[in-house]
Amino acid sequence: MSIFGRRFFCNWHKYMGALSSTGRQLLDFAVYFVVRILICLVQALPLRLGCRLASWAAWLAGDVFQIRGKVVEENLAYAFPALSREERKRLARKMWEHLFLMVLEIAHAPRKIHQTNWREFVELNGVSGLVKLLLDKRPVLIVTGHLGNFEVGGYVLGLLGFPTHTIARPLDNPYLDRFVNRFRAATGQHIIPKNGSYERILDVLARGQAMTFLADQYAGEKGCWVDFFGRPTSAHKAIALLALENDALVAVCAARRKAGPMHFELENHTVFDPRSLADSPNAVPQLTQWYTHCLEEMIRQTPEQYWWLHRRWKGSPPKKRVKQAA
């Protein structure tokens, strides 16, 4: 190919790359614009009407379009084998209603819940023990899952004067990512990007501050295998390792809906001191199993407020696979 030809193709690729980049930015902004309009509409809705729409949307998502229907059905069958298919179907619809109510609550929270009136919307259950921990010099790891309205939970903790740091993967849409993080940071919830976060986490813990973790996602074959609803699943080892290596207390908490939308119970379920496992050779699996069991207990109390959309159970522990192969 001639020099002219090479230059032409080089410039053409650069032009197309710039064009596609501009196109992506325009698409991202268009999606962001639509989301903002929808949120404005949701904020304008009376809560009673919003609840009716959430119920209708749950019927569409779960019964008509059956979004991730197979995954939800499999997860509920694993977790609650005694329930009939119709009972699981009703539970799945309640889960979808909960998810739509979450959106409604997140949209309304900054306008309705403030430092002067938070008691009208939030009931504290066992949180006095958590407050003592947060005021202590030792760092605290707050463990929760996709249960209740965890976004509002972080928002309320900030209102109470306890800023937290949370690890989150940035959204692919940068406009939406900034918008969501503005809500999270409104009362002092600091977001740490998932990639390259280790040094920042160590700095937070060294200063005796609090980290929050969503601890109920599948961690792959190399994770820590624990029992969850009577079935083995893989959990991340990071929480246990951070607690053990940084002398951090572990508190399992949740913010669940109580008595209708915009009314929550912020619960400190239990607290664990990793110093009791200092001499244990199995400290990581023991601690990981402990908080996984605590999460399961809370989920069983309000299963309709849990995200059954994730593929929580995948494969089997490596040792079992070796035995099967043998």
HELIX and SHEET records of a PDB file:
HELIX    1   1 ILE A    3  ALA A   44  1                                  42    
HELIX    2   2 LEU A   47  TRP A   59  1                                  13    
HELIX    3   3 LEU A   60  VAL A   64  3                                   5    
HELIX    4   4 GLY A   69  ALA A   79  1                                  11    
HELIX    5   5 ARG A   85  LYS A  112  1                                  28    
HELIX    6   6 TRP A  118  GLU A  120  5                                   3    
HELIX    7   7 VAL A  127  LEU A  135  1                                   9    
HELIX    8   8 PHE A  150  LEU A  159  1                                  10    
HELIX    9   9 PRO A  174  ALA A  185  1                                  12    
HELIX   10  10 TYR A  198  ALA A  206  1                                   9    
HELIX   11  11 ALA A  238  GLU A  245  1                                   8    
HELIX   12  12 PRO A  274  LEU A  277  5                                   4    
HELIX   13  13 ALA A  283  GLN A  301  1                                  19    
HELIX   14  14 PRO A  303  GLN A  305  5                                   3    
HELIX   15  15 PRO A  318  ALA A  325  1                                   8    
SHEET    1   A 7 VAL A 122  ASN A 125  0                                        
SHEET    2   A 7 PHE A 264  PHE A 272  1                                        
SHEET    3   A 7 LEU A 249  ARG A 257 -1                                        
SHEET    4   A 7 VAL A 140  THR A 144  1                                        
SHEET    5   A 7 ALA A 210  LEU A 214  1                                        
SHEET    6   A 7 THR A 164  ALA A 168  1                                        
SHEET    7   A 7 GLN A 189  PRO A 193  1                                        
SHEET    1   B 2 CYS A 224  PHE A 228  0                                        
SHEET    2   B 2 ARG A 231  ALA A 235 -1                                        
END                                                                             
